[in-house]
Amino acid sequence: MIITIIVLEIPLPDNVTLNSILNLKMYFFSYFVSFLLCYNFWNNHQKFYEYIENINHQVIWLTGAILFVLSFIPFPDKYNH
């Protein structure tokens, strides 16, 4: 869901030419970096749950904290351009 919000920040070009798409290269680069960051969090989160035998309140709060951090990724991404 966060990736969807990030990709919506990429503006549509006025006309579909190679030059107009290349003018958006910083948006695409920013999306790529944000995607890698989200993927890294998700991948580590999946590995984390391989070692969890039971889910308690600490695990739920940790997951909430991770989601809280991830929810801020679109904010600086928007003002990067």
ABEGO torsion letter per residue (X at the ends): XAAAAAAAABBBBABBBAAAAAAAAAAAAAAAAAAAAAAAAAAAAAAAAAABABBBAAAAAAAAAAAAAAAAAAAAAAAAX
